[in-house]
């Protein structure tokens, strides 16, 4: 699902305009991004949790030149799936996916 598909689904389900649905989706994503940037933890019960993991600097290798490359320290967002979402996805694991073709 893309962001535009999410906006369209919310607009349809909530009987609101796509413009208003887009504002809602953007606000949720902006709030989550800002929270993670500030080092906060986000937990959505039944869905999962978002945290920020810190990685130490290390020396990597350029695959083309095989020369060492210093990689700086960084922080990356990490998502841990919730139990209900995991069980829901696994329950559908044996179900065939819908076809993209109109055969």
C-alpha positions in Angstrom: 0.0 0.0 0.0 1.3 3.4 -0.9 0.7 6.7 1.0 -1.8 7.8 -1.7 -3.7 4.5 -1.4 -3.8 4.9 2.4 -5.2 8.5 1.9 -7.8 7.2 -0.5 -8.9 4.4 1.9 -9.2 6.8 4.8 -11.2 9.3 2.8 -13.6 6.5 1.7 -13.9 4.8 5.1 -14.4 8.1 7.0 -16.5 9.9 4.3 -14.2 12.8 4.2 -12.4 14.6 1.3 -9.1 13.3 0.1 -7.5 16.6 1.0 -8.7 16.3 4.6 -7.5 12.6 4.7 -4.1 13.7 3.3 -3.8 16.3 6.1 -4.6 13.6 8.7 -2.1 11.1 7.3 0.6 13.8 7.0 0.1 15.0 10.5 0.3 11.4 11.9 3.5 10.8 10.0 5.0 14.2 11.0 4.2 13.6 14.6 5.8 10.2 14.5 8.9 11.5 12.7 9.3 14.4 15.2 8.9 12.0 18.2 11.5 9.6 16.9 13.9 12.5 16.1 13.6 13.7 19.7 14.5 10.2 20.8 11.1 9.1 22.0 9.6 5.6 21.7 6.3 5.1 19.9 4.0 2.2 20.8 0.8 1.3 19.0 -0.8 -1.6 20.8 -1.6 -4.5 18.6 0.5 -3.0 15.7 4.0 -2.6 17.0 6.6 -0.2 18.4 9.1 2.2 16.9 12.4 3.0 18.5 15.7 4.6 17.5 18.8 2.5 17.6 22.2 4.0 17.8 25.1 2.5 15.8 28.7 3.1 16.5 31.2 4.2 13.9 33.0 1.4 12.1 35.4 0.8 9.2 33.7 -0.7 6.1 35.0 -1.7 2.7 34.1 -0.1 -0.6 32.9 -3.1 -2.7 34.3 -1.6 -6.0 37.8 -0.5 -4.8 38.1 -2.9 -1.8 39.5 0.1 0.1 38.6 0.8 3.8 35.9 3.4 4.3 35.1 5.1 7.6 31.4 4.9 8.4 30.3 7.4 11.0 28.0 6.8 14.0 24.3 7.0 13.1 20.8 6.6 14.5 18.2 4.6 12.6 14.5 4.0 13.3 13.6 0.4 14.2 10.2 -1.2 14.0 9.2 -4.2 16.2 6.0 -5.9 15.1 3.3 -6.4 17.6 1.8 -9.8 18.5 -1.7 -9.1 17.0 -0.2 -7.9 13.7 2.2 -10.8 13.5 -0.6 -13.3 14.2 -2.9 -11.6 11.6 -0.2 -11.8 8.9 0.6 -15.4 9.8 -3.0 -16.4 9.7 -3.2 -15.3 6.1 0.1 -16.9 5.2 -1.7 -19.9 3.6 -4.1 -17.7 1.7 -3.2 -17.0 -1.9 -2.6 -13.3 -2.7 -5.0 -11.6 -5.2 -3.7 -11.6 -8.8 -2.6 -8.4 -10.5 -3.8 -9.6 -13.8 -7.4 -9.7 -15.1 -7.2 -13.2 -16.6 
